[in-house]
Amino acid sequence: MTESGSHHLLIVWHSKTGNTEQLKDAVLEGARHEEITDVAIRCLHTSEAGPDDLRWAHGILLGTPEDFGYMSGQMKDFFDRSYYEVEGELDPLPCALFISCGNDGRGAVREIRRIVQGYPFNEVQDPVIIRGEITDEALERCTELGMALAAGLEAGIY
Ligand SMILES: Cc1cc2nc3c(=O)[nH]c(=O)nc-3n(C[C@H](O)[C@H](O)[C@H](O)COP(=O)(O)O)c2cc1C
């Protein structure tokens, strides 16, 4: 999905059983807040996202479940398919993470951080880690995260 706007926000997400997808929907809702008018959004499943999307982006949100103390295999695949392709090309991209997990989430955050510092992406918001059930409060946190990234890009804060 591409909309018009001079600031470009990329959302890359993966979900196996739908929880991270719900978080993604909330992030997207926040990023599309009616008062944010000059931000174009590309919201892509990991299987659709690649190096050209990173070249397009001015900021990035990454959403994944935690699987075996790591990011999902598909999120890792996105990194595998794009890291060297954009090496040396990107200005540091402001970044934030949203994670769905059973009871931990720290492993996914830690390992994503290890990878993204190389692109480089700069984490500009604390990660949102949602443990267990997706509650209204969880969705609200994700909406706020999406809004924060989009508003920050538009305002030139990031
Ligand atoms: C293969 C597999 C491995 C998992 N490993 C972890 C884990 O290491 N830590 C954790 O907190 N949750 C773990 N979970 C739970 C998922 O992170 C959790 O169910 C999450 O909400 C799934 O998100 P999704 O619906 O977007 O796929 C695992 C789930 C699966 C299926």
The ligand as an ORCA input file, in Angstrom:
! r2SCAN-3c Opt
* xyz 0 1
  C       7.213    -22.273     17.003
  C       6.859    -21.261     18.076
  C       7.850    -20.808     18.927
  C       7.553    -19.875     19.906
  N       8.540    -19.405     20.722
  C       8.261    -18.474     21.678
  C       9.287    -17.949     22.493
  O      10.454    -18.300     22.383
  N       8.961    -17.030     23.427
  C       7.667    -16.601     23.610
  O       7.434    -15.761     24.465
  N       6.669    -17.065     22.814
  C       6.938    -17.979     21.853
  N       5.945    -18.460     21.028
  C       4.596    -17.904     21.161
  C       4.324    -16.858     20.050
  O       5.328    -15.864     20.063
  C       2.976    -16.198     20.287
  O       1.962    -17.176     20.196
  C       2.697    -15.085     19.339
  O       1.568    -14.342     19.773
  C       2.450    -15.570     17.924
  O       2.273    -14.442     17.095
  P       1.522    -14.569     15.685
  O       0.080    -14.910     15.996
  O       1.650    -13.228     15.100
  O       2.184    -15.648     14.902
  C       6.219    -19.410     20.047
  C       5.232    -19.877     19.170
  C       5.550    -20.794     18.199
  C       4.465    -21.300     17.280
*
